[in-house]
Amino acid sequence: MAVAGCTKCIKYMLFFLNFIFWLAGGVILGVALWLRHDSQTSNLLILQFEGQQAPGTFYISVYILITVGAIMMLVGFLGCYGAIQESQCLLGTFFFFLVILFACEAAAAIWGFMNRDTISKELINFYDAAYIKALDVSGSPNKDAAVKVLDAFHTTLNCCGKGNDTALFTTLAKTLCPAKTLSPPNDQVHTIFYI
């Protein structure tokens, strides 16, 4: 059924808005895939120290973003195609997926907000355990692994040290730092999850 006048304008406006929605889904999907496969992020999260894996809670949020991006692209496509074809079935499916997508995004936002403290604390605790082992002067066998963990943190987050160390620890920490700065990772983790 062909439309004319104001209805035709609404048809093309719906197409245009859904095309923007489809593009936004593609951007979200692309950023999420980049975060998942970025070498610096992967290097930081695949570390193992004393049989303990780096906290993988970060990956949960990345997988949620991948899912949301893919669903947004599907919903955007259904909306575009349904608007052009003037199909009530496709537009109904579009609306159904739009409601589901909104519920998923709201749930993901609430989950991320509620767990940001947990994620940052897990990363900081993992860093602190490696930091203590790396500064161990007794020659612990795990010292080399701890130094590798610290190097990955320092390179990825552009930080070093803990920020509240004594002069002796600060001197030892400078040997582990790739940069001249001793800004603690707690500040960098806080910046990532709270801003």
MARMAR-285099 format. One record per atom (N, C-alpha, C, O, CB): residue in three letters; y, z, x. Coordinates in steps of 0.02 Angstrom, whole numbers, plus 50000, padded with zeros to 5 digits. Each point is the difference from the previous one (the first is absolute). Last residue first. Glycine has a CB too. Layout:
MARMAR-285099
ALAYZX...
***
This chain:
MARMAR-285099
ILE503875181051719ILE500614996049991ILE499834993549966ILE500454995949988ILE500075009350113TYR497845011649963TYR500505003349957TYR500634996049990TYR500445002249963TYR499105008450076PHE498464983550100PHE499755002049934PHE500535002949954PHE499885000849940PHE499055001350114ILE501524989750175ILE499594995049967ILE499855002049927ILE500044995849955ILE499455001350156THR501695018050032THR500414994249983THR499604994949960THR500254997149952THR500445004850151HIS498175016749985HIS500445002049945HIS500434994149977HIS500094999049940HIS499935012950103VAL498704985050147VAL499565000249941VAL500405001949938VAL499914997249946VAL499095005950126GLN502134997750133GLN499844993149982GLN499564999749938GLN500114995849956GLN499995001050165ASP500455024449970ASP500604996949972ASP499854992849978ASP500244997949947ASP500475009250128ASN497595004750033ASN500115002949934ASN500614996849967ASN500004998749940ASN499485012250099PRO499894984350187PRO499734995649948PRO500095002849930PRO500004996349951PRO499174999750132PRO502585009850122PRO499335001649975PRO499764995249946PRO500414997249963PRO499825014750064SER501414983750191SER500065001349928SER499315001049972SER499554996050013SER501524997149979LEU499785003050243LEU499515005049979LEU500105001649926LEU499935005849979LEU500024999050137THR500624973350071THR500195004649946THR499445004949985THR499414998550010THR501324992749943LYS499234990050203LYS500365005750028LYS500155005349947LYS500205005550017LYS500294986950068ALA497324991149900ALA500734999350000ALA500315006350029ALA499655005050012ALA500304987449888PRO497705005850080PRO500174993450025PRO500764999050005PRO500234995850038PRO498714999949913CYS499565027950071CYS500474996149959CYS500154993250030CYS500154999550059CYS500355011249902LEU498165007950133LEU499644996549947LEU500434995249960LEU499754996149961LEU499515013750032THR501565004650181THR499514995750033THR499614995949948THR499714994950017THR500205013450077LYS501665008149837LYS500354994150027LYS499514995350035LYS500134994050003LYS500915012850010ALA498255014549906ALA500044994949948ALA500344993750025ALA499834994549978ALA500205014449936LEU499835010550224LEU499354996749993LEU500034994349949LEU499684994850010LEU499765016050021THR502505002249993THR499874996450063THR499334996349997THR499964994350021THR500715014450041THR499885005149758THR500444994250000THR499894995950063THR500004993949997THR500855012349934PHE498035014450049PHE499704994949957PHE500434993749998PHE499734994449998PHE499755014649934LEU501395009150188LEU499384997850031LEU499684994449959LEU499814994850027LEU500025016750023ALA502094999349862ALA500184995650056ALA499374997250034ALA499994994250020ALA501085012349997THR498595000149730THR500315003450056THR500144995050056THR499804994249995THR499625016649975ASP500474981149768ASP499605002150057ASP500415003950051ASP500624999650002ASP498654990549980ASN501074997749792ASN500125007250007ASN499615002950059ASN499785005749997ASN500414995049879GLY499774975550066GLY500675002149982GLY500145007350009GLY500595001950006GLY499404989049916LYS498084993350125LYS499975003449936LYS500685002749979LYS500105001849942LYS498725001150082GLY500424974150132GLY500075007250000GLY499955003049931GLY499884996549950GLY500835002450150CYS500024976149903CYS499625003450052CYS500125007449995CYS500545002249979CYS499534987850096CYS500294982749802CYS500175007150005CYS499605003150057CYS499594996650031CYS500665004049845ASN499634977149994ASN500565000450047ASN500255007250005ASN500595001449990ASN499734986849983LEU497735002449903LEU500555003649967LEU500625000650043LEU500525002549977LEU498635003749959THR498894982250146THR500094997849931THR500625003149968THR500394996649967THR498385001950024THR500585007950231THR500194992949998THR500164997849929THR500504996549989THR498785001450111HIS499925024149934HIS500664999250032HIS500244992849996HIS500594998749988HIS499145010750088PHE498084995949843PHE500525002949959PHE500704998650028PHE500454997949964PHE498755011150001ALA498964984350164ALA500054995949940ALA500545002749953ALA500394996149972ALA498395001050038ASP500735015450182ASP500334993750019ASP500084995549939ASP500524996849991ASP498995004150125LEU499285019249860LEU500725001150006LEU500374993650017LEU500554998849974LEU499225012950062VAL497904987349957VAL500265001349933VAL500755000950003VAL500374997249959VAL498545008150007LYS499984992850238LYS500004993649965LYS500295000749929LYS500384995849977LYS498635000550091VAL500655023250059VAL500574996250028VAL500054993249965VAL500554997649987VAL499315008450124ALA498305007549835ALA500615002849972ALA500614996250025ALA500474998849962ALA498995012450030ALA498454983550099ALA500044997649930ALA500645002549967ALA500324996449962ALA498425003650031ASP500825007850224ASP500154992850001ASP500064997149929ASP500444996049986ASP498955003150124LYS499955023849917LYS500714998950017LYS500184992649999LYS500534998149976LYS499455012350093ASN497855001849895ASN500334996349945ASN500724998350016ASN500354997149958ASN498895008549963PRO499355007750223PRO499734993249998PRO500334995749945PRO499984993950004PRO498945010650039SER502375015850089SER499544999149944SER499754992849999SER500384995450015SER500215013549920GLY500895005450225GLY499594994150012GLY499474998949947GLY499434998450017GLY500775003250103SER501655015349901SER499345002050025SER499534994150012SER499455000950025SER500705009849914VAL502154989949964VAL499974999350073VAL499325001850029VAL499894999350060VAL501335003249944ASP499874987849752ASP499535004850028ASP499934998850075ASP499814994550021ASP499575006249868LEU501884986249945LEU500375004250047LEU499565005450031LEU500245004150039LEU500784993949894ALA498114986949905ALA500284995750053ALA500375004250052ALA500034998150059ALA500074992549860LYS499015019749884LYS499474998050046LYS500284995950059LYS499765000750056LYS499434999449848ILE502315006149925ILE499775006050034ILE499454998350051ILE500015002650056ILE500275004349843TYR500494975849962TYR500535002150046TYR499785006150041TYR500115000250060TYR500764995349861ALA497774996449901ALA499964995750059ALA500515002150053ALA499854999650060ALA499764990949867ALA500465020849869ALA499355001450033ALA499934995850063ALA499775002550051ALA499725000349838ASP502414993349975ASP500045006450034ASP499355001750037ASP500035002650056ASP500775001249857TYR499294976649951TYR500404999350061TYR500025006550039TYR499915000050061TYR500794991349882PHE498265009249848PHE499604995950046PHE500374999250066PHE499695000550054PHE499784993449848ASN501705016749927ASN499465004350025ASN499554996350049ASN499795002850051ASN500245003649842ILE501674981349998ILE500295004750047ILE499465004650029ILE500015001450060ILE501084998249877LEU498284985249893LEU500194996450061LEU500275004850053LEU499824999450059LEU500434990449873GLU499255019249857GLU499394997850033GLU500154996450065GLU499685001250051GLU499764997849837LYS502385007349975LYS499695005850033LYS499364998050036LYS499875002550055LYS500635005049858SER500604976149957SER500385001550060SER499715006050037SER499985000050062SER501054995449884ILE497974998549849ILE499934994650049ILE500365001750064ILE499724999250055ILE500184992549852THR500335023249912THR499325000150027THR499924994850054THR499715001450053THR499865002749838ASP502454996449988ASP499955005750044ASP499325000250034ASP499955001450060ASP500855005049868ARG499584977249909ARG500364998550061ARG499985005850049ARG499984998950061ARG500764993549875ASN498285005049832ASN499615000750061ASN500384998650064ASN499694999950053ASN499354997049879MET501905001649841MET499665006450002MET499635001250066MET499915005750021MET499964993649856PHE501244979950081PHE500495005450003PHE499665006850007PHE500235004250038PHE500554988949893GLY497854988050040GLY500344999750064GLY500505005750008GLY500055003050053GLY499804984749948TRP499065009849790TRP499535002150052TRP500345000250069TRP499915004850037TRP499144990249896ILE502214996649887ILE499905007249993ILE499525002550053ILE500135005350030ILE500074993949847ALA500124977850113ALA500625003350021ALA499945007649996ALA500225003550045ALA500434986549916ALA497574997049959ALA500044999550072ALA500635003450026ALA499985003450052ALA499384985949945ALA500345009249769ALA499515004550029ALA500034999950076ALA499955005350031ALA499314992949870ALA502104986649983ALA500245006849988ALA499525005150031ALA500215004950030ALA500344991349863GLU498814981450114GLU500575001250045GLU500275007049991GLU500185003350049GLU500104984549948CYS498005005249857CYS499755000850069CYS500575001450049CYS499925004250045CYS499144988049928ALA501515003249802ALA499645006450004ALA499755001250071ALA500055005650025ALA499624993449854PHE501314980250076PHE500515005249998PHE499675006950007PHE500265004350036PHE500484988449893LEU497844988950052LEU500345000050064LEU500535005550003LEU500065003550051LEU499734984249960ILE499125008349784ILE499535002950048ILE500345000750069ILE499935005250033ILE499094989949904VAL502194993649898VAL499965007149983VAL499535003650049VAL500175005550023VAL500044991849855LEU499944979650144LEU500645002950018LEU500005007549985LEU500265003950040LEU500314985249937PHE497604997749956PHE499995001450071PHE500655003150024PHE500005004150047PHE499214986449968PHE500705002949759PHE499495005150012PHE499985002050074PHE500015005950017PHE499324989749887PHE502054986350032PHE500285006449979PHE499515005750013PHE500205005450022PHE500484988649891PHE498574984150132PHE500545001850045PHE500285006949982PHE500095004250044PHE500194983649971THR498195002749839THR499665002450061THR500515002350051THR499915005050034THR499124987249944GLY501844997649833GLY499705006549982GLY499645003150058GLY500055006050013GLY499834990049870LEU500964982450143LEU500555004749999LEU499765007049979LEU500275005050024LEU500524985649949LEU497654991750025LEU500215001550068LEU500575005050002LEU500015004450043LEU499644984249990CYS499655004249755CYS499455003550033CYS500205002050071CYS499905005750021CYS499274987949909GLN502274992949941GLN500035007049979GLN499455004150034GLN500115005950014GLN500374990549876SER500784981050201SER499355002549977SER500065007449982SER500165004250042SER499244987350030GLU502114989950024GLU500145003149936GLU499365002649967GLU499894999349940GLU501104993150046GLN499444997050237GLN499534997349952GLN500115002549929GLN499714997549952GLN499475001650140ILE502205008850086ILE500054992750001ILE499544996949947ILE500204995449966ILE500075005050157ALA499665023149906ALA500664998049975ALA500054992449997ALA500254997349950ALA500265013150097GLY497544999250046GLY500035001249928GLY500664997949970GLY500024997449944GLY499215012050072TYR500494989550218TYR499584994949967TYR500035000849924TYR500034995149963TYR499225004550138CYS501895016650028CYS500284993350011CYS499624994749961CYS500304996049964CYS500085007550150GLY498775018649883GLY500644999549964GLY500314993250007GLY500254997249951GLY499925014950067LEU497874992750104LEU499854999749928LEU500644999249959LEU500024996349951LEU498965010850067PHE501274996150214PHE499714993549984PHE499864999249926PHE500164994949970PHE499345004850145GLY501235021349961GLY500544995050004GLY499754993049984GLY500344996249966GLY500225010950119VAL497855010149931VAL500415000849940VAL500574995049999VAL500154997149948VAL499555015150049LEU498954988450195LEU499614997649942LEU500425000349936LEU500024995349961LEU498925008650095MET502005005250139MET499964992750006MET499624997049941MET500204994949972MET499845006050153MET500075022449891MET500664997249983MET499994992450004MET500314996649959MET500245013950084ILE497535001050027ILE500065000249927ILE500684997149978ILE500044996549950ILE499195013550045ALA500394992350236ALA499564994949972ALA500054999749924ALA500024994649971ALA499205007150126GLY501985015250015GLY500274993450016GLY499584994449971GLY500274995249972GLY500205009550132VAL498765017649876VAL500584998949957VAL500304993150013VAL500184996549953VAL500065015850046THR497984994550139THR499774999049931THR500594998449954THR499974995449959THR499085012550062ILE501444997850201ILE499644993649998ILE499794998449929ILE500094994449976ILE499515007350143LEU501355019449920LEU500504994650002LEU499684993149998LEU500264995549967LEU500495012150099ILE497845011149947ILE500334999949935ILE500524994449997ILE500054996549951ILE499765016050037TYR499154991550216TYR499544996749954TYR500294999849929TYR499894995149964TYR499145008750107VAL502185008050091VAL500024992950016VAL499534996149953VAL500184994649976VAL500085008050144SER499775020949868SER500624997249972SER500054992550013SER500264996349959SER500305014850055ILE497635000250081ILE499945000349927ILE500614996949968ILE499954996049953ILE499355014450054TYR500624992750228TYR499674994049976TYR499924999949924TYR499984994749970TYR499435004650139PHE501465019950002PHE500494994550000PHE499694993749972PHE500324996349962PHE500255008750137THR498135014349944THR500345000349936THR500514994349993THR500134997749945THR499705014750053GLY498634994450189GLY499994993449969GLY500344999849932GLY499954995149964GLY499015002750097PRO501075017550187PRO500015000149926PRO500074993149971PRO500454996250019PRO500065015149986ALA498244991750227ALA500705000649978ALA500014999649924ALA499604996549970ALA500844998450138GLN497325014050000GLN500364993749989GLN500725001549981GLN500145005049968GLN498794989249996GLN499205020350184GLN500435000149941GLN500394993549997GLN500324998050049GLN499775014649955GLY498434994650177GLY499614998549940GLY500404999849936GLY499724999049946GLY499355006250112GLU502004998150155GLU499525005449989GLU499624999149934GLU499905004849962GLU500845002950103PHE500914974949937PHE500105005350049PHE499565005849981PHE500075002949946PHE501124993450077GLN499504975749918GLN499555005649990GLN500115005050057GLN500094998150057GLN499054994549884LEU502224984949928LEU499885004650055LEU499495005349980LEU499985002249943LEU501184995750099ILE499874983849827ILE499294999550019ILE499835004850056ILE499435000150024ILE500574988049940LEU502255009249943LEU499555002949950LEU499264999350016LEU499585002949965LEU501304994649953LEU500954994150222LEU500145007049986LEU499475003149955LEU499835005850009LEU501394991850005ASN498724979350036ASN499865003850061ASN500105007449988ASN499635004250027ASN500724986150042SER500234994949758SER499285000450008SER499825004150061SER499535004149998SER500344984949946THR502395006450019THR499755004649949THR499255000950007THR499755005649995THR501174990849928GLN500084988050219GLN500245006850016GLN499745005049949GLN499775005450019GLN501254989750034SER498484981849915SER499645002850057SER500245007150016SER499585004250018SER500274984350028ASP500085000149708ASP500475000550056ASP499665003650057ASP499685005249990ASP501314994949932HIS498124995549851HIS499734996750059HIS500475000050060HIS499864996850050HIS499504996149873ARG501155017849863ARG499285001350010ARG499754997250066ARG499575003050033ARG500284997049843LEU502394995950052LEU499915007050019LEU499275001650015LEU499855003850046LEU501134999249883TRP499494975449991TRP500295000950067TRP499915007250023TRP499815001150057TRP501024989749920LEU498565004349804LEU499514997150047LEU500255000650072LEU499615001250046LEU500004990849865ALA501885014849922ALA499425004550001ALA499464997450048ALA499715003950038ALA500534999549844VAL501654983150078VAL500195006050039VAL499415004750006VAL499885002950053VAL501314996049908GLY498494982049904GLY500094998250070GLY500175006050043GLY499725000750055GLY500644988149908LEU499515014149803LEU499344998650028LEU500054998450074LEU499605002550040LEU500014993449848ILE502405006549996ILE499655006550004ILE499314999250031ILE499805003950043ILE500845000249857VAL500564976250055VAL500325003850054VAL499665006750010VAL499865002050056VAL501244992349919GLY498184992449845GLY499814997050064GLY500305003750059GLY499675000950052GLY500244988149891GLY500745017449842GLY499315001950012GLY499744997250066GLY499645003450036GLY500174997149841ALA502304992850052ALA500035007050020ALA499295002650014ALA499905003750047ALA501154998049884LEU499154976649980LEU500225000250069LEU500035007250026LEU499805001350057LEU500874988349924TRP498835007449793TRP499444997450041TRP500195000250074TRP499595002050041TRP500044990649863PHE502045012849942PHE499505005350001PHE499414998050043PHE499735004050038PHE500634999649847ILE501274980250075ILE500285005250045ILE499495005750006ILE499905002650055ILE501294994349912PHE498264987049878PHE499954997150067PHE500275004950052PHE499705000750054PHE500414987749897ASN500135017149825ASN499315000950022ASN499884997050068ASN499595002550039ASN500054997549842LEU502474997050020LEU499905007050015LEU499295001550023LEU499895004150045LEU500984998749871PHE499634975150013PHE500375001650061PHE499895007450020PHE499875001450058PHE500984989949912PHE498235001049824PHE499674996950056PHE500335002150066PHE499655001950047PHE500034988349880LEU501355016749877LEU499375003650009LEU499624997150059LEU499715003850040LEU500244998949837MET501944985850059MET500205006450030MET499385004350013MET499955003250052MET501174996249889TYR498604980449944TYR500114998950071TYR500255006350036TYR499875000850060TYR500384987349914LYS499385013249792LYS499374997850032LYS500114999250075LYS499605002550040LYS500054991649854ILE502225010449971ILE499595006050010ILE499354998250036ILE499775003750044ILE500725001549852CYS500894977050040CYS500335003950053CYS499605006250016CYS499915001750059CYS501214994049903LYS498194991549857LYS499854996450062LYS500315003750060LYS499705000550053LYS500254988649884THR500555018649848THR499305001650017THR499804996650065THR499625002950039THR500124998349839CYS502374994150027CYS499995006650031CYS499295001950021CYS499915003350051CYS501085000049879GLY499094971850018GLY500585004549995GLY499915006450039GLY499805000050059GLY500424995249831ALA497524992950041ALA500664997150012ALA500535005449996ALA499895005449973ALA499734983549979VAL497465005350077VAL500555004449980VAL500664996750017VAL500044995650042VAL499245014649976ALA497974982049927ALA500614999450040ALA500545004549973ALA500075000949939ALA499634987350090MET497555013049961MET500585000049958MET500625000050044MET500105004650040MET499285001449868
***
